[in-house]
């Protein structure tokens, strides 16, 4: 569910629907890219942790 919301937000951001007509500098784009990478890494870590917990529960 969270993945779907994140993908929808990214699609909206990059499709131009969220554009307000202002120019975005390369530094701003790079900062957003780094922020999104960090968020994606955190989501991957959370998913891996939940998978491990699920496997532990299945083993009981």
BAMIPA-703524 format. One record per residue: residue number from 0; residue in three letters; x, y, z of N, C-alpha, C in turn. Coordinates in Angstrom, 3 decimals. Layout:
<recs>
rec i->NUM, aa->ALA, n_u->X, n_v->Y, n_w->Z, ca_u->X, ca_v->Y, ca_w->Z, c_u->X, c_v->Y, c_w->Z
...
</recs>
This chain:
<recs>
rec i->0, aa->UNK, n_u->0.824, n_v->-1.187, n_w->0.000, ca_u->0.000, ca_v->0.000, ca_w->0.000, c_u->0.871, c_v->1.255, c_w->0.000
rec i->1, aa->UNK, n_u->1.861, n_v->1.260, n_w->0.895, ca_u->2.753, ca_v->2.412, ca_w->0.969, c_u->3.530, c_v->2.576, c_w->-0.332
rec i->2, aa->UNK, n_u->3.920, n_v->1.456, n_w->-0.927, ca_u->4.641, ca_v->1.496, ca_w->-2.192, c_u->3.772, c_v->2.140, c_w->-3.271
rec i->3, aa->UNK, n_u->2.490, n_v->1.794, n_w->-3.303, ca_u->1.575, ca_v->2.354, ca_w->-4.294, c_u->1.448, c_v->3.858, c_w->-4.120
rec i->4, aa->UNK, n_u->1.317, n_v->4.299, n_w->-2.889, ca_u->1.201, ca_v->5.734, ca_w->-2.610, c_u->2.473, c_v->6.458, c_w->-3.029
rec i->5, aa->UNK, n_u->3.625, n_v->5.872, n_w->-2.702, ca_u->4.898, ca_v->6.487, ca_w->-3.065, c_u->5.054, c_v->6.570, c_w->-4.582
rec i->6, aa->UNK, n_u->4.704, n_v->5.501, n_w->-5.282, ca_u->4.802, ca_v->5.510, ca_w->-6.740, c_u->3.854, c_v->6.533, c_w->-7.354
rec i->7, aa->UNK, n_u->2.646, n_v->6.646, n_w->-6.815, ca_u->1.693, ca_v->7.636, ca_w->-7.320, c_u->2.220, c_v->9.052, c_w->-7.101
rec i->8, aa->UNK, n_u->2.816, n_v->9.293, n_w->-5.937, ca_u->3.374, ca_v->10.618, ca_w->-5.655, c_u->4.525, c_v->10.937, c_w->-6.598
rec i->9, aa->UNK, n_u->5.396, n_v->9.960, n_w->-6.826, ca_u->6.516, ca_v->10.177, ca_w->-7.744, c_u->6.021, c_v->10.407, c_w->-9.163
rec i->10, aa->UNK, n_u->5.030, n_v->9.642, n_w->-9.584, ca_u->4.480, ca_v->9.812, ca_w->-10.931, c_u->3.909, c_v->11.213, c_w->-11.089
rec i->11, aa->UNK, n_u->3.161, n_v->11.666, n_w->-10.094, ca_u->2.581, ca_v->13.004, ca_w->-10.140, c_u->3.671, c_v->14.063, c_w->-10.186
rec i->12, aa->UNK, n_u->4.701, n_v->13.879, n_w->-9.382, ca_u->5.793, ca_v->14.843, ca_w->-9.330, c_u->6.495, c_v->14.960, c_w->-10.674
rec i->13, aa->UNK, n_u->6.806, n_v->13.819, n_w->-11.286, ca_u->7.581, ca_v->13.838, ca_w->-12.516, c_u->6.738, c_v->14.012, c_w->-13.773
rec i->14, aa->UNK, n_u->5.422, n_v->13.881, n_w->-13.668, ca_u->4.582, ca_v->14.040, ca_w->-14.847, c_u->4.308, c_v->15.506, c_w->-15.157
rec i->15, aa->UNK, n_u->4.603, n_v->16.367, n_w->-14.230, ca_u->4.355, ca_v->17.781, ca_w->-14.444, c_u->3.056, c_v->18.246, c_w->-13.815
rec i->16, aa->UNK, n_u->2.262, n_v->17.322, n_w->-13.299, ca_u->1.002, ca_v->17.689, ca_w->-12.662, c_u->1.243, c_v->18.540, c_w->-11.419
rec i->17, aa->UNK, n_u->2.365, n_v->18.328, n_w->-10.778, ca_u->2.665, ca_v->19.063, ca_w->-9.556, c_u->3.481, c_v->20.323, c_w->-9.838
rec i->18, aa->UNK, n_u->3.689, n_v->20.638, n_w->-11.099, ca_u->4.515, ca_v->21.777, ca_w->-11.465, c_u->3.788, c_v->23.082, c_w->-11.173
rec i->19, aa->UNK, n_u->4.527, n_v->24.049, n_w->-10.667, ca_u->3.942, ca_v->25.363, ca_w->-10.423, c_u->4.537, c_v->26.416, c_w->-11.354
rec i->20, aa->UNK, n_u->5.260, n_v->25.980, n_w->-12.369, ca_u->5.790, ca_v->26.893, ca_w->-13.365, c_u->7.129, c_v->27.508, c_w->-13.017
rec i->21, aa->UNK, n_u->7.684, n_v->27.203, n_w->-11.865, ca_u->8.979, ca_v->27.764, ca_w->-11.494, c_u->10.101, c_v->26.869, c_w->-11.994
rec i->22, aa->UNK, n_u->11.236, n_v->27.480, n_w->-12.236, ca_u->12.408, ca_v->26.728, ca_w->-12.665, c_u->13.026, c_v->26.039, c_w->-11.454
rec i->23, aa->UNK, n_u->13.493, n_v->24.823, n_w->-11.675, ca_u->14.135, ca_v->24.061, ca_w->-10.611, c_u->15.608, c_v->23.929, c_w->-10.962
rec i->24, aa->UNK, n_u->16.465, n_v->24.261, n_w->-10.018, ca_u->17.900, ca_v->24.184, ca_w->-10.279, c_u->18.375, c_v->22.743, c_w->-10.181
rec i->25, aa->UNK, n_u->19.532, n_v->22.480, n_w->-10.776, ca_u->20.120, ca_v->21.146, ca_w->-10.701, c_u->20.378, c_v->20.740, c_w->-9.256
rec i->26, aa->UNK, n_u->20.771, n_v->21.690, n_w->-8.429, ca_u->21.023, ca_v->21.388, ca_w->-7.018, c_u->19.738, c_v->20.934, c_w->-6.331
rec i->27, aa->UNK, n_u->18.625, n_v->21.588, n_w->-6.651, ca_u->17.342, ca_v->21.188, ca_w->-6.070, c_u->16.960, c_v->19.784, c_w->-6.523
rec i->28, aa->UNK, n_u->17.187, n_v->19.504, n_w->-7.784, ca_u->16.876, ca_v->18.178, ca_w->-8.319, c_u->17.742, c_v->17.126, c_w->-7.650
rec i->29, aa->UNK, n_u->19.014, n_v->17.425, n_w->-7.489, ca_u->19.919, ca_v->16.475, ca_w->-6.837, c_u->19.535, c_v->16.260, c_w->-5.376
rec i->30, aa->UNK, n_u->19.138, n_v->17.328, n_w->-4.694, ca_u->18.700, ca_v->17.198, ca_w->-3.300, c_u->17.451, c_v->16.333, c_w->-3.202
rec i->31, aa->UNK, n_u->16.491, n_v->16.573, n_w->-4.098, ca_u->15.284, ca_v->15.748, ca_w->-4.111, c_u->15.621, c_v->14.298, c_w->-4.419
rec i->32, aa->UNK, n_u->16.533, n_v->14.094, n_w->-5.355, ca_u->16.939, ca_v->12.742, ca_w->-5.721, c_u->17.561, c_v->12.027, c_w->-4.524
rec i->33, aa->UNK, n_u->18.430, n_v->12.702, n_w->-3.808, ca_u->19.057, ca_v->12.102, ca_w->-2.632, c_u->18.025, c_v->11.804, c_w->-1.541
rec i->34, aa->UNK, n_u->17.081, n_v->12.728, n_w->-1.365, ca_u->16.028, ca_v->12.513, ca_w->-0.369, c_u->15.178, c_v->11.302, c_w->-0.741
rec i->35, aa->UNK, n_u->14.819, n_v->11.200, n_w->-2.018, ca_u->14.009, ca_v->10.068, ca_w->-2.466, c_u->14.768, c_v->8.754, c_w->-2.350
rec i->36, aa->UNK, n_u->16.064, n_v->8.791, n_w->-2.635, ca_u->16.877, ca_v->7.578, ca_w->-2.476, c_u->16.907, c_v->7.141, c_w->-1.015
rec i->37, aa->UNK, n_u->17.039, n_v->8.099, n_w->-0.114, ca_u->17.062, ca_v->7.777, ca_w->1.316, c_u->15.719, c_v->7.212, c_w->1.765
rec i->38, aa->UNK, n_u->14.627, n_v->7.798, n_w->1.280, ca_u->13.299, ca_v->7.288, ca_w->1.620, c_u->13.110, c_v->5.876, c_w->1.079
rec i->39, aa->UNK, n_u->13.556, n_v->5.642, n_w->-0.148, ca_u->13.438, ca_v->4.313, ca_w->-0.749, c_u->14.248, c_v->3.292, c_w->0.037
rec i->40, aa->UNK, n_u->15.439, n_v->3.669, n_w->0.459, ca_u->16.272, ca_v->2.757, ca_w->1.250, c_u->15.601, c_v->2.441, c_w->2.584
rec i->41, aa->UNK, n_u->15.007, n_v->3.442, n_w->3.205, ca_u->14.312, ca_v->3.220, ca_w->4.477, c_u->13.123, c_v->2.290, c_w->4.279
rec i->42, aa->UNK, n_u->12.392, n_v->2.473, n_w->3.182, ca_u->11.258, ca_v->1.590, ca_w->2.895, c_u->11.722, c_v->0.167, c_w->2.635
rec i->43, aa->UNK, n_u->12.824, n_v->0.017, n_w->1.900, ca_u->13.359, ca_v->-1.334, ca_w->1.646, c_u->13.768, c_v->-2.000, c_w->2.950
rec i->44, aa->UNK, n_u->14.409, n_v->-1.251, n_w->3.832, ca_u->14.815, ca_v->-1.798, ca_w->5.129, c_u->13.600, c_v->-2.220, c_w->5.952
rec i->45, aa->UNK, n_u->12.570, n_v->-1.402, n_w->5.937, ca_u->11.354, ca_v->-1.727, ca_w->6.680, c_u->10.695, c_v->-2.987, c_w->6.120
rec i->46, aa->UNK, n_u->10.651, n_v->-3.097, n_w->4.806, ca_u->10.075, ca_v->-4.285, ca_w->4.169, c_u->10.883, c_v->-5.520, c_w->4.521
rec i->47, aa->UNK, n_u->12.201, n_v->-5.408, n_w->4.472, ca_u->13.047, ca_v->-6.552, ca_w->4.824, c_u->12.840, c_v->-6.964, c_w->6.276
rec i->48, aa->UNK, n_u->12.687, n_v->-5.989, n_w->7.161, ca_u->12.452, ca_v->-6.291, ca_w->8.571, c_u->11.104, c_v->-6.992, c_w->8.745
rec i->49, aa->UNK, n_u->10.086, n_v->-6.512, n_w->8.047, ca_u->8.769, ca_v->-7.135, ca_w->8.148, c_u->8.781, c_v->-8.545, c_w->7.569
rec i->50, aa->UNK, n_u->9.529, n_v->-8.757, n_w->6.490, ca_u->9.654, ca_v->-10.105, ca_w->5.926, c_u->10.315, c_v->-11.042, c_w->6.927
rec i->51, aa->UNK, n_u->11.361, n_v->-10.554, n_w->7.596, ca_u->12.058, ca_v->-11.374, ca_w->8.591, c_u->11.127, c_v->-11.720, c_w->9.749
rec i->52, aa->UNK, n_u->10.342, n_v->-10.748, n_w->10.197, ca_u->9.388, ca_v->-11.006, ca_w->11.277, c_u->8.337, c_v->-12.018, c_w->10.843
rec i->53, aa->UNK, n_u->7.867, n_v->-11.903, n_w->9.612, ca_u->6.877, ca_v->-12.841, ca_w->9.091, c_u->7.446, c_v->-14.251, c_w->9.023
rec i->54, aa->UNK, n_u->8.676, n_v->-14.366, n_w->8.551, ca_u->9.318, ca_v->-15.682, ca_w->8.479, c_u->9.503, c_v->-16.277, c_w->9.873
rec i->55, aa->UNK, n_u->9.838, n_v->-15.426, n_w->10.841, ca_u->10.002, ca_v->-15.903, ca_w->12.219, c_u->8.672, c_v->-16.401, c_w->12.776
rec i->56, aa->UNK, n_u->7.596, n_v->-15.702, n_w->12.450, ca_u->6.277, ca_v->-16.135, ca_w->12.914, c_u->5.846, c_v->-17.427, c_w->12.234
rec i->57, aa->UNK, n_u->6.194, n_v->-17.580, n_w->10.964, ca_u->5.854, ca_v->-18.807, ca_w->10.237, c_u->6.599, c_v->-20.004, c_w->10.811
rec i->58, aa->UNK, n_u->7.806, n_v->-19.774, n_w->11.295, ca_u->8.639, ca_v->-20.858, ca_w->11.817, c_u->8.129, c_v->-21.371, c_w->13.164
rec i->59, aa->UNK, n_u->7.322, n_v->-20.592, n_w->13.849, ca_u->6.822, ca_v->-21.003, ca_w->15.178, c_u->5.790, c_v->-22.079, c_w->15.066
</recs>
